[in-house]
Amino acid sequence: QVQLVESGGGLVQAGGSLRLSCVASGRTFSGLVINWFRQGPGLQRELVAAINSAGSTNYANSVKGRFTISRDNAKNMVYLQMNSLKPDDTAVYYCNVVVGGRSNWGQGTQVTVSA
């Protein structure tokens, strides 16, 4: 079982930046694909970015060139650097890992981007 805790959300003006963090406990992140999802008001949860154990990354088209996912296995942490934020990025952001077929979620961190 993995416990995930996100932090770093907040209120920012359009064009600003935030850095989200997710720390895991219960087991190491090593070897796992780690995902960042988000869920905006009235919207379905969507995959924003993912990073595998080798450091390869994937991004949703809507955030390519603006968001960067990274990981620090020694600290059991994953980060999401978000630049050039837009009001459409407003959402609760969740860290996610799948272990043994079970999807593990954090409690989420709210990101609000004002116009």
SVG drawing of the C-alpha trace seen along z (x, -y; Angstrom):
<svg xmlns="http://www.w3.org/2000/svg" viewBox="-20 -38 38 45">
<polyline fill="none" stroke="black" stroke-width="0.4" points="0.0,0.0 1.2,-3.5 0.2,-6.7 0.5,-9.8 0.5,-13.4 0.4,-16.3 1.4,-19.9 2.2,-23.2 -1.2,-24.2 -2.5,-27.7 -3.9,-30.8 -1.9,-32.3 -2.5,-34.8 -2.5,-33.7 1.0,-33.4 2.4,-32.5 4.0,-29.3 3.5,-26.8 5.5,-23.7 3.5,-20.7 5.1,-18.0 4.0,-14.5 5.7,-12.4 5.0,-8.7 5.2,-6.5 4.6,-2.8 6.9,-1.7 9.5,-3.1 8.6,-5.0 11.4,-3.2 10.3,-1.1 6.8,-2.7 5.1,-4.8 3.9,-8.0 1.1,-10.1 -0.4,-13.5 -4.1,-13.8 -6.4,-16.8 -10.1,-17.4 -11.5,-20.7 -15.0,-22.0 -17.7,-19.9 -15.1,-17.9 -13.8,-14.4 -10.5,-13.6 -7.8,-13.7 -4.2,-12.5 -1.8,-15.5 1.6,-13.9 3.4,-10.7 6.9,-9.6 8.3,-6.0 11.2,-4.5 13.7,-5.4 12.6,-9.1 10.6,-9.0 7.7,-11.4 4.3,-11.9 2.1,-14.9 -1.4,-15.8 -1.5,-18.0 -3.0,-20.8 0.1,-21.2 2.9,-20.2 5.6,-22.9 4.3,-24.4 4.4,-21.6 7.4,-19.4 7.1,-16.2 10.2,-15.0 11.0,-12.5 13.6,-12.0 13.6,-8.3 16.0,-8.9 13.4,-11.2 10.4,-9.2 9.0,-12.4 7.6,-13.5 7.1,-17.1 5.1,-18.9 6.5,-22.3 3.7,-24.3 4.6,-27.4 2.5,-29.9 -0.6,-28.9 -4.0,-29.5 -7.4,-29.8 -8.3,-26.4 -5.6,-24.8 -7.8,-25.5 -8.4,-22.1 -7.6,-19.8 -4.3,-18.0 -3.8,-14.4 -0.7,-12.2 -1.3,-8.6 0.6,-5.3 -0.7,-1.8 0.8,0.9 -0.2,4.6 -3.2,3.5 -4.5,1.1 -4.7,-2.6 -3.5,-4.8 -4.4,-8.4 -3.5,-11.3 -6.0,-13.8 -5.2,-16.3 -4.1,-19.9 -6.1,-22.8 -4.7,-25.0 -6.6,-28.1 -5.5,-30.4 -7.2,-33.8 -7.5,-35.7"/>
</svg>
